[in-house]
């Protein structure tokens, strides 16, 4: 398995559902536009949380602490 559970969750939040990971590094995914093939490297880049994802998480942690 090339993608972690956390990476899969990040992709799912962006509307990309991983279906099949092939041994050659390509991955079949389902999107709103239909099935699409990505490389594992592309998906790892897409799965990285953006600035606002981190900011929202930080705000949630601070709010929960109060």
PAKEKOL-542250 format. One line per field, with one value per residue (C-alpha): residue number from 1; x, y, z. Coordinates in nm, 3 decimals, m for minus. Layout:
N
num: c(NUM, ...)
X: c(X, ...)
Y: c(Y, ...)
Z: c(Z, ...)
END
This chain:
66
num: c(1, 2, 3, 4, 5, 6, 7, 8, 9, 10, 11, 12, 13, 14, 15, 16, 17, 18, 19, 20, 21, 22, 23, 24, 25, 26, 27, 28, 29, 30, 31, 32, 33, 34, 35, 36, 37, 38, 39, 40, 41, 42, 43, 44, 45, 46, 47, 48, 49, 50, 51, 52, 53, 54, 55, 56, 57, 58, 59, 60, 61, 62, 63, 64, 65, 66)
X: c(0.000, 0.151, m0.103, m0.167, m0.513, m0.460, m0.368, m0.674, m0.894, m0.744, m0.811, m1.165, m1.227, m1.121, m1.359, m1.106, m1.179, m0.895, m1.022, m0.721, m0.347, m0.138, 0.213, 0.359, 0.271, m0.050, m0.373, m0.733, m0.959, m1.320, m1.394, m1.705, m1.601, m1.566, m1.282, m0.930, m0.576, m0.310, 0.044, 0.106, 0.333, 0.058, m0.185, 0.068, 0.107, m0.271, m0.312, m0.090, m0.303, m0.312, m0.260, m0.629, m0.669, m0.400, m0.544, m0.890, m0.745, m0.552, m0.865, m1.054, m0.785, m0.781, m1.160, m1.175, m0.914, m1.122)
Y: c(0.000, 0.331, 0.571, 0.596, 0.608, 0.978, 1.051, 0.860, 1.065, 1.390, 1.279, 1.172, 1.519, 1.660, 1.429, 1.165, 0.807, 0.556, 0.234, 0.026, 0.069, m0.110, m0.244, m0.015, 0.300, 0.395, 0.432, 0.414, 0.667, 0.779, 1.150, 1.354, 1.355, 0.975, 0.724, 0.860, 0.725, 0.904, 0.820, 0.754, 1.060, 1.286, 1.163, 1.212, 1.575, 1.622, 1.467, 1.723, 1.952, 2.312, 2.620, 2.668, 2.301, 2.345, 2.678, 2.528, 2.235, 2.474, 2.680, 2.362, 2.257, 2.599, 2.610, 2.264, 2.366, 2.660)
Z: c(0.000, m0.104, 0.047, 0.420, 0.574, 0.652, 0.289, 0.167, 0.403, 0.271, m0.086, 0.001, 0.145, m0.193, m0.379, m0.488, m0.383, m0.429, m0.588, m0.695, m0.636, m0.899, m0.847, m1.115, m0.914, m1.092, m0.899, m1.024, m0.854, m0.875, m0.898, m0.969, m1.335, m1.346, m1.313, m1.351, m1.325, m1.119, m1.021, m0.652, m0.643, m0.777, m0.514, m0.235, m0.346, m0.364, m0.018, 0.153, 0.365, 0.252, 0.468, 0.542, 0.635, 0.899, 1.016, 1.058, 1.255, 1.480, 1.545, 1.634, 1.883, 2.046, 2.064, 2.224, 2.484, 2.605)
END
